[in-house]
């Protein structure tokens, strides 16, 4: 005999409360396990494909691990030093860029020279904030990163955890399936399949889109000569999973840096300095082309329309989980948002099949919303 609905709700509520309590108290401790689990989840289809080609699970896991380590080492040697150097340089030139902007605005808008002007006061306040905090920002970021993602986590714990989870992934899923309550196992399996489809479409597909666009932005910006092209491309690619935000933030940052770099940078035959509008236009065009390619080709092909994660819902989830649980919360925000989306659609479907929606007469509204249908 199945448990009453009230008791089932109580047990599930306690399980959810326990999950969030663990996230709250053990957030930093759980970080390597969250990262390892995410890596294993993303690599499991590749391991399954290698098994289909005749490799054992152990051999497939070893092959994937070796190639992942090689890619990681090459990235650390070739990319990370340049990325850190450009980020440090960008922070160091930010105060001078702001002073140039202030000079430009005061030349074009003399009212800003008025010491009592609210706009001038605001510009001065922003300038003081950049000068006082700009130099400390990169150190703060690096210190925080090293405090949370230290060398042991990056080099030892995360790869080891990912290796063992990937090795035992199928057995763990089978064990979890055996623990499902028998009365609800078919429904849970169906919901889990929908969640997996949503997560696979978003995390794996959108991760590929972010990688492609980040590489494109970085290479294209460095090709046209933008000084901080690599760091701008990295930032734009990293946040591309939020629709339009990656292109807007990256484009604004790149165009701002292009204005700073190319404003009055071309010497004419008369000795006058003119702005290199061609380079600035090329920087803007790079992001326009990237947005067109992403919206019309990459996202439809690699992500599809089955994810069901609205941009506003995604931003809300990132904000809430990031505020409550810090960096770990931001890592689990997207998976939890996808799962909640699947559960919300299931709840709406159940509600439309319930007497609360159909009413005492038991009539349902047809799918087109025009004519009522009688229950059989």
C-alpha positions as a Python dict, from the first residue, in 0.01 Angstrom:
ca = {
    (1, 'X'): (0, 0, 0),
    (2, 'X'): (142, 334, -105),
    (3, 'X'): (215, 602, 152),
    (4, 'X'): (-38, 885, 180),
    (5, 'X'): (37, 1193, -27),
    (6, 'X'): (96, 1400, 287),
    (7, 'X'): (371, 1167, 411),
    (8, 'X'): (531, 1147, 66),
    (9, 'X'): (538, 1527, 47),
    (10, 'X'): (694, 1541, 393),
    (11, 'X'): (973, 1298, 302),
    (12, 'X'): (1049, 1466, -29),
    (13, 'X'): (1045, 1806, 140),
    (14, 'X'): (1294, 1683, 401),
    (15, 'X'): (1521, 1548, 126),
    (16, 'X'): (1517, 1881, -59),
    (17, 'X'): (1579, 2074, 265),
    (18, 'X'): (1873, 1843, 344),
    (19, 'X'): (2019, 1904, -2),
    (20, 'X'): (2007, 2281, 36),
    (21, 'X'): (2143, 2259, 390),
    (22, 'X'): (2442, 2061, 266),
    (23, 'X'): (2496, 2316, -9),
    (24, 'X'): (2484, 2596, 248),
    (25, 'X'): (2727, 2446, 500),
    (26, 'X'): (2955, 2241, 273),
    (27, 'X'): (2964, 2455, -39),
    (28, 'X'): (3343, 2490, -66),
    (29, 'X'): (3402, 2129, 39),
    (30, 'X'): (3162, 2004, -230),
    (31, 'X'): (3326, 2208, -505),
    (32, 'X'): (3566, 1936, -635),
    (33, 'X'): (3283, 1679, -627),
    (34, 'X'): (3050, 1910, -820),
    (35, 'X'): (3320, 1981, -1078),
    (36, 'X'): (3414, 1613, -1100),
    (37, 'X'): (3052, 1510, -1140),
    (38, 'X'): (2993, 1771, -1411),
    (39, 'X'): (3301, 1654, -1603),
    (40, 'X'): (3198, 1288, -1573),
    (41, 'X'): (2843, 1369, -1686),
    (42, 'X'): (2967, 1555, -1993),
    (43, 'X'): (3215, 1281, -2087),
    (44, 'X'): (2985, 982, -2028),
    (45, 'X'): (2840, 983, -2384),
    (46, 'X'): (3195, 973, -2524),
    (47, 'X'): (3278, 678, -2300),
    (48, 'X'): (2959, 502, -2415),
    (49, 'X'): (3057, 562, -2777),
    (50, 'X'): (3403, 411, -2718),
    (51, 'X'): (3235, 109, -2557),
    (52, 'X'): (3019, 70, -2869),
    (53, 'X'): (3339, 60, -3071),
    (54, 'X'): (3466, -234, -2866),
    (55, 'X'): (3660, -77, -2580),
    (56, 'X'): (3595, -177, -2220),
    (57, 'X'): (3472, 82, -1974),
    (58, 'X'): (3813, 93, -1806),
    (59, 'X'): (3996, 143, -2138),
    (60, 'X'): (3747, 408, -2250),
    (61, 'X'): (3792, 597, -1923),
    (62, 'X'): (4171, 579, -1946),
    (63, 'X'): (4172, 704, -2306),
    (64, 'X'): (3947, 998, -2221),
    (65, 'X'): (4153, 1081, -1911),
    (66, 'X'): (4484, 1080, -2099),
    (67, 'X'): (4353, 1307, -2374),
    (68, 'X'): (4191, 1540, -2118),
    (69, 'X'): (4517, 1572, -1924),
    (70, 'X'): (4710, 1649, -2243),
    (71, 'X'): (4459, 1919, -2342),
    (72, 'X'): (4473, 2063, -1991),
    (73, 'X'): (4854, 2076, -1993),
    (74, 'X'): (4864, 2241, -2336),
    (75, 'X'): (4607, 2496, -2222),
    (76, 'X'): (4805, 2576, -1908),
    (77, 'X'): (5126, 2619, -2108),
    (78, 'X'): (4997, 2806, -2413),
    (79, 'X'): (4685, 2995, -2305),
    (80, 'X'): (4667, 3064, -1932),
    (81, 'X'): (4987, 3276, -1901),
    (82, 'X'): (4876, 3504, -2187),
    (83, 'X'): (4525, 3526, -2044),
    (84, 'X'): (4652, 3629, -1701),
    (85, 'X'): (4898, 3878, -1852),
    (86, 'X'): (4625, 4045, -2059),
    (87, 'X'): (4388, 4056, -1761),
    (88, 'X'): (4658, 4221, -1549),
    (89, 'X'): (4738, 4473, -1823),
    (90, 'X'): (4370, 4551, -1871),
    (91, 'X'): (4329, 4628, -1503),
    (92, 'X'): (4640, 4847, -1505),
    (93, 'X'): (4527, 5062, -1802),
    (94, 'X'): (4168, 5099, -1681),
    (95, 'X'): (4234, 5422, -1482),
    (96, 'X'): (4411, 5586, -1779),
    (97, 'X'): (4130, 5479, -2013),
    (98, 'X'): (3878, 5638, -1782),
    (99, 'X'): (4079, 5962, -1763),
    (100, 'X'): (4089, 5974, -2143),
    (101, 'X'): (3714, 5920, -2153),
    (102, 'X'): (3664, 6198, -1901),
    (103, 'X'): (3879, 6434, -2108),
    (104, 'X'): (3688, 6346, -2423),
    (105, 'X'): (3351, 6408, -2257),
    (106, 'X'): (3456, 6741, -2106),
    (107, 'X'): (3583, 6860, -2446),
    (108, 'X'): (3258, 6770, -2619),
    (109, 'X'): (3031, 6871, -2331),
    (110, 'X'): (3173, 7181, -2156),
    (111, 'X'): (2899, 7172, -1893),
    (112, 'X'): (3080, 6876, -1740),
    (113, 'X'): (3364, 7114, -1649),
    (114, 'X'): (3137, 7278, -1396),
    (115, 'X'): (3255, 7156, -1058),
    (116, 'X'): (2897, 7153, -930),
    (117, 'X'): (2769, 6944, -1221),
    (118, 'X'): (2614, 6614, -1101),
    (119, 'X'): (2756, 6438, -1407),
    (120, 'X'): (3108, 6560, -1325),
    (121, 'X'): (3073, 6455, -963),
    (122, 'X'): (2964, 6110, -1075),
    (123, 'X'): (3255, 6082, -1319),
    (124, 'X'): (3499, 6184, -1047),
    (125, 'X'): (3351, 5927, -811),
    (126, 'X'): (3382, 5652, -1071),
    (127, 'X'): (3738, 5756, -1149),
    (128, 'X'): (3838, 5747, -784),
    (129, 'X'): (3681, 5403, -748),
    (130, 'X'): (3872, 5270, -1050),
    (131, 'X'): (4200, 5419, -933),
    (132, 'X'): (4160, 5289, -579),
    (133, 'X'): (4028, 4944, -662),
    (134, 'X'): (4149, 4877, -1015),
    (135, 'X'): (4494, 4772, -909),
    (136, 'X'): (4357, 4548, -637),
    (137, 'X'): (4096, 4373, -852),
    (138, 'X'): (4321, 4119, -1023),
    (139, 'X'): (4490, 4033, -692),
    (140, 'X'): (4152, 3988, -525),
    (141, 'X'): (4026, 3764, -803),
    (142, 'X'): (4340, 3551, -803),
    (143, 'X'): (4346, 3528, -423),
    (144, 'X'): (3979, 3428, -412),
    (145, 'X'): (4027, 3175, -689),
    (146, 'X'): (4327, 3021, -518),
    (147, 'X'): (4134, 3009, -191),
    (148, 'X'): (3848, 2816, -349),
    (149, 'X'): (4009, 2633, -640),
    (150, 'X'): (4355, 2564, -509),
    (151, 'X'): (4632, 2369, -677),
    (152, 'X'): (4535, 2042, -509),
    (153, 'X'): (4176, 2069, -633),
    (154, 'X'): (4278, 2150, -989),
    (155, 'X'): (4558, 1899, -1029),
    (156, 'X'): (4459, 1610, -802),
    (157, 'X'): (4106, 1600, -663),
    (158, 'X'): (3893, 1701, -961),
    (159, 'X'): (4060, 1465, -1215),
    (160, 'X'): (4059, 1176, -966),
    (161, 'X'): (3692, 1228, -876),
    (162, 'X'): (3596, 1266, -1242),
    (163, 'X'): (3790, 950, -1332),
    (164, 'X'): (3616, 730, -1074),
    (165, 'X'): (3272, 878, -1142),
    (166, 'X'): (3315, 825, -1517),
    (167, 'X'): (3438, 471, -1458),
    (168, 'X'): (3138, 377, -1242),
    (169, 'X'): (2876, 604, -1401),
    (170, 'X'): (2656, 333, -1552),
    (171, 'X'): (2667, 123, -1235),
    (172, 'X'): (2579, 424, -1021),
    (173, 'X'): (2283, 505, -1243),
    (174, 'X'): (2167, 143, -1222),
    (175, 'X'): (2203, 150, -843),
    (176, 'X'): (2003, 472, -817),
    (177, 'X'): (1736, 325, -1044),
    (178, 'X'): (1708, 28, -809),
    (179, 'X'): (1643, 264, -516),
    (180, 'X'): (1348, 438, -678),
    (181, 'X'): (1009, 393, -506),
    (182, 'X'): (832, 123, -705),
    (183, 'X'): (500, 304, -733),
    (184, 'X'): (661, 612, -887),
    (185, 'X'): (957, 458, -1070),
    (186, 'X'): (810, 492, -1425),
    (187, 'X'): (720, 857, -1370),
    (188, 'X'): (1060, 936, -1214),
    (189, 'X'): (1240, 762, -1500),
    (190, 'X'): (1042, 963, -1755),
    (191, 'X'): (1114, 1290, -1574),
    (192, 'X'): (1481, 1195, -1535),
    (193, 'X'): (1501, 1128, -1908),
    (194, 'X'): (1352, 1470, -1985),
    (195, 'X'): (1594, 1633, -1741),
    (196, 'X'): (1887, 1452, -1901),
    (197, 'X'): (1773, 1565, -2244),
    (198, 'X'): (1747, 1925, -2127),
    (199, 'X'): (2083, 1916, -1950),
    (200, 'X'): (2255, 1741, -2240),
    (201, 'X'): (2115, 1989, -2489),
    (202, 'X'): (2211, 2289, -2279),
    (203, 'X'): (2536, 2196, -2103),
    (204, 'X'): (2700, 1993, -2378),
    (205, 'X'): (2551, 2187, -2668),
    (206, 'X'): (2589, 2533, -2516),
    (207, 'X'): (2936, 2447, -2388),
    (208, 'X'): (3038, 2374, -2746),
    (209, 'X'): (2882, 2701, -2863),
    (210, 'X'): (3070, 2894, -2592),
    (211, 'X'): (3398, 2729, -2690),
    (212, 'X'): (3350, 2799, -3062),
    (213, 'X'): (3244, 3161, -3013),
    (214, 'X'): (3509, 3233, -2750),
    (215, 'X'): (3778, 3100, -2984),
    (216, 'X'): (3635, 3296, -3277),
    (217, 'X'): (3614, 3624, -3084),
    (218, 'X'): (3965, 3588, -2942),
    (219, 'X'): (4131, 3499, -3274),
    (220, 'X'): (3938, 3759, -3474),
    (221, 'X'): (4004, 4041, -3226),
    (222, 'X'): (4374, 3960, -3206),
    (223, 'X'): (4385, 3944, -3589),
    (224, 'X'): (4255, 4303, -3620),
    (225, 'X'): (4510, 4413, -3361),
    (226, 'X'): (4303, 4469, -3046),
    (227, 'X'): (4543, 4465, -2752),
    (228, 'X'): (4323, 4265, -2515),
    (229, 'X'): (4156, 4044, -2773),
    (230, 'X'): (4222, 3719, -2588),
    (231, 'X'): (4070, 3827, -2256),
    (232, 'X'): (3771, 3990, -2433),
    (233, 'X'): (3709, 3673, -2635),
    (234, 'X'): (3738, 3462, -2319),
    (235, 'X'): (3483, 3678, -2134),
    (236, 'X'): (3241, 3688, -2429),
    (237, 'X'): (3262, 3313, -2485),
    (238, 'X'): (3229, 3235, -2114),
    (239, 'X'): (2892, 3411, -2078),
    (240, 'X'): (2752, 3324, -2421),
    (241, 'X'): (2527, 3063, -2253),
    (242, 'X'): (2307, 3357, -2146),
    (243, 'X'): (2143, 3461, -2476),
    (244, 'X'): (2258, 3799, -2609),
    (245, 'X'): (2445, 3882, -2287),
    (246, 'X'): (2777, 3741, -2410),
    (247, 'X'): (2763, 3938, -2734),
    (248, 'X'): (2645, 4258, -2563),
    (249, 'X'): (2901, 4251, -2281),
    (250, 'X'): (3187, 4135, -2502),
    (251, 'X'): (3093, 4378, -2778),
    (252, 'X'): (3068, 4674, -2542),
    (253, 'X'): (3403, 4588, -2383),
    (254, 'X'): (3575, 4532, -2718),
    (255, 'X'): (3438, 4850, -2878),
    (256, 'X'): (3530, 5051, -2569),
    (257, 'X'): (3886, 4917, -2581),
    (258, 'X'): (3900, 4979, -2957),
    (259, 'X'): (3797, 5341, -2905),
    (260, 'X'): (4068, 5376, -2641),
    (261, 'X'): (4331, 5216, -2864),
    (262, 'X'): (4243, 5361, -3206),
    (263, 'X'): (4110, 5706, -3115),
    (264, 'X'): (4350, 5953, -3276),
    (265, 'X'): (4589, 5674, -3366),
    (266, 'X'): (4633, 5742, -3742),
    (267, 'X'): (4864, 6019, -3857),
    (268, 'X'): (4761, 6197, -4176),
    (269, 'X'): (4988, 6354, -4434),
    (270, 'X'): (4949, 6693, -4266),
    (271, 'X'): (5066, 6558, -3932),
    (272, 'X'): (4719, 6552, -3777),
    (273, 'X'): (4601, 6251, -3580),
    (274, 'X'): (4273, 6088, -3685),
    (275, 'X'): (4065, 5806, -3545),
    (276, 'X'): (4105, 5466, -3711),
    (277, 'X'): (3735, 5409, -3775),
    (278, 'X'): (3809, 5110, -3996),
    (279, 'X'): (3959, 4910, -3705),
    (280, 'X'): (3675, 5014, -3475),
    (281, 'X'): (3420, 4907, -3737),
    (282, 'X'): (3597, 4572, -3778),
    (283, 'X'): (3577, 4510, -3402),
    (284, 'X'): (3204, 4587, -3404),
    (285, 'X'): (3154, 4371, -3714),
    (286, 'X'): (3321, 4074, -3545),
    (287, 'X'): (3050, 4065, -3279),
    (288, 'X'): (2770, 4126, -3528),
    (289, 'X'): (2888, 3829, -3735),
    (290, 'X'): (2931, 3618, -3420),
    (291, 'X'): (2577, 3693, -3308),
    (292, 'X'): (2435, 3610, -3653),
    (293, 'X'): (2624, 3280, -3673),
    (294, 'X'): (2528, 3184, -3318),
    (295, 'X'): (2158, 3265, -3355),
    (296, 'X'): (2110, 3110, -3699),
    (297, 'X'): (2352, 2817, -3709),
    (298, 'X'): (2533, 2720, -3388),
    (299, 'X'): (2256, 2732, -3129),
    (300, 'X'): (1983, 2572, -3349),
    (301, 'X'): (2219, 2290, -3455),
    (302, 'X'): (2401, 2220, -3129),
    (303, 'X'): (2141, 2315, -2865),
    (304, 'X'): (1802, 2298, -3036),
    (305, 'X'): (1464, 2408, -2906),
    (306, 'X'): (1404, 2132, -2652),
    (307, 'X'): (1589, 2291, -2361),
    (308, 'X'): (1308, 2517, -2242),
    (309, 'X'): (1531, 2749, -2035),
    (310, 'X'): (1410, 3106, -2078),
    (311, 'X'): (1692, 3365, -2052),
    (312, 'X'): (1516, 3547, -1767),
    (313, 'X'): (1472, 3222, -1574),
    (314, 'X'): (1837, 3139, -1632),
    (315, 'X'): (1959, 3478, -1508),
    (316, 'X'): (1730, 3452, -1205),
    (317, 'X'): (1863, 3106, -1117),
    (318, 'X'): (2225, 3219, -1151),
    (319, 'X'): (2159, 3523, -932),
    (320, 'X'): (1975, 3332, -660),
    (321, 'X'): (2208, 3033, -637),
    (322, 'X'): (2518, 3250, -669),
    (323, 'X'): (2401, 3472, -384),
    (324, 'X'): (2299, 3183, -159),
    (325, 'X'): (2576, 2932, -226),
    (326, 'X'): (2858, 3130, -390),
    (327, 'X'): (3065, 2980, -670),
    (328, 'X'): (2929, 2630, -616),
    (329, 'X'): (2576, 2767, -641),
    (330, 'X'): (2654, 2919, -980),
    (331, 'X'): (2786, 2583, -1099),
    (332, 'X'): (2465, 2401, -1009),
    (333, 'X'): (2231, 2686, -1107),
    (334, 'X'): (2188, 2575, -1469),
    (335, 'X'): (2126, 2203, -1393),
    (336, 'X'): (1884, 2288, -1114),
    (337, 'X'): (1707, 2542, -1337),
    (338, 'X'): (1667, 2278, -1608),
    (339, 'X'): (1536, 2023, -1358),
    (340, 'X'): (1291, 2272, -1208),
    (341, 'X'): (1173, 2357, -1558),
    (342, 'X'): (1097, 1990, -1629),
    (343, 'X'): (920, 1954, -1292),
    (344, 'X'): (720, 2272, -1357),
    (345, 'X'): (599, 2140, -1693),
    (346, 'X'): (509, 1809, -1530),
    (347, 'X'): (320, 1988, -1252),
    (348, 'X'): (127, 2195, -1506),
    (349, 'X'): (39, 1880, -1701),
    (350, 'X'): (-83, 1709, -1384),
    (351, 'X'): (-279, 2017, -1286),
    (352, 'X'): (-459, 2025, -1622),
    (353, 'X'): (-556, 1659, -1572),
    (354, 'X'): (-681, 1721, -1218),
    (355, 'X'): (-1030, 1798, -1095),
    (356, 'X'): (-902, 2132, -970),
    (357, 'X'): (-860, 2241, -1332),
    (358, 'X'): (-1141, 2050, -1503),
    (359, 'X'): (-1397, 2134, -1237),
    (360, 'X'): (-1684, 1932, -1101),
    (361, 'X'): (-1825, 1869, -1447),
    (362, 'X'): (-1504, 1691, -1545),
    (363, 'X'): (-1476, 1880, -1874),
    (364, 'X'): (-1140, 1963, -2028),
    (365, 'X'): (-1051, 2239, -2265),
    (366, 'X'): (-940, 2114, -2604),
    (367, 'X'): (-580, 2157, -2705),
    (368, 'X'): (-675, 2446, -2938),
    (369, 'X'): (-857, 2618, -2651),
    (370, 'X'): (-1182, 2656, -2851),
    (371, 'X'): (-1424, 2380, -2762),
    (372, 'X'): (-1465, 2183, -2439),
    (373, 'X'): (-1426, 1807, -2446),
    (374, 'X'): (-1610, 1557, -2233),
    (375, 'X'): (-1407, 1308, -2034),
    (376, 'X'): (-1460, 950, -2140),
}
